Amino acid sequence: SAVISQKPSRDICQRGTSLTIQCQVDSQVTMMFWYRQQPGQSLTLIATANQGSEATYESGFVIDKFPISRPNLTFSTLTVSNMSPEDSSIYLCTAGEGNTIYFGEGSWLTVV
Amino acid sequence: KQEVTQIPAALSVPEGENLVLNCSFTDSAIYNLQWFRQDPGKGLTSLLLIQSSQREQTSGRLNASLDKSSGRSTLYIAASQPGDSATYLCAVNNAGNMLTFGGGTRLMVKP
């Protein structure tokens, strides 16, 4: 099985700033995903992080706001750009290999 | 596009009751379905994973069933306890480990 380390676990951010969340997997995985959970809501897929190419974004999410990198098969970053209070959420990284999905512990962001 | 719905959205029961949480999905072509628990301010805790070829999984007081053809899953909690109070999420795994989550059921078990 794989273990995912997600950083930061929590942060308080000023509006207008950007923050990058890192997701490190301890083994190579085929798929990596980023989800958002706004307060009182369920988790929504932001994008699929593709190794060596641009991420695939879901409807309602754009690269300018949520740039994603995936330089190799074990690492991905999600940047939340030009943050507003509406971006206060839990951001979750997951990784998939075969039929198994691994979960990060989430990053709790509060924008003030 | 897969859509996952959970009913009820919220549930409050007295301690000791048996209860059923429902999850329905629109696309039956799934690899598996997973039930999670989420406590306030916490991450996800996986409870049960049902592969598409399985009909149910059990863990302690929890039993999850899957009827893929009808697009339904249920989570049965026996003899509920106050410590069971949490939000329960179901998530469907379609192609390539991409999960679609339901809106969750907020459960409160009163002593």
Contacts between the chains, C-beta under 8 A, distances in Angstrom:
chain1	res1	chain2	res2	distance
A	30	B	96	8.0
A	30	B	97	7.9
A	31	B	96	5.6
A	31	B	97	4.9
A	31	B	98	7.6
A	33	B	97	7.4
A	33	B	98	6.4
A	33	B	99	7.5
A	35	B	99	7.7
A	35	B	101	7.8
A	41	B	103	7.6
A	42	B	89	6.3
A	42	B	101	4.6
A	42	B	102	6.3
A	42	B	103	4.7
A	42	B	104	5.2
A	43	B	89	7.4
A	43	B	91	7.7
A	43	B	99	7.6
A	43	B	101	4.4
A	44	B	101	7.5
A	45	B	98	6.5
A	45	B	99	7.2
A	45	B	100	7.4
A	48	B	96	7.8
A	48	B	98	6.8
A	90	B	43	7.7
A	92	B	43	7.4
A	92	B	44	7.6
A	94	B	97	7.4
A	94	B	99	7.0
A	95	B	97	8.0
A	96	B	96	6.7
A	96	B	97	2.6
A	96	B	98	7.8
A	97	B	97	7.8
A	99	B	31	5.7
A	99	B	32	6.8
A	99	B	51	7.6
A	99	B	93	7.7
A	99	B	97	7.6
A	100	B	97	7.8
A	101	B	34	7.8
A	101	B	93	6.6
A	101	B	97	5.0
A	101	B	99	6.8
A	103	B	43	7.3
A	103	B	44	5.9
A	103	B	46	7.6
A	104	B	43	8.0
A	105	B	43	4.8
A	106	B	43	4.5
A	106	B	44	7.7
A	108	B	41	7.6
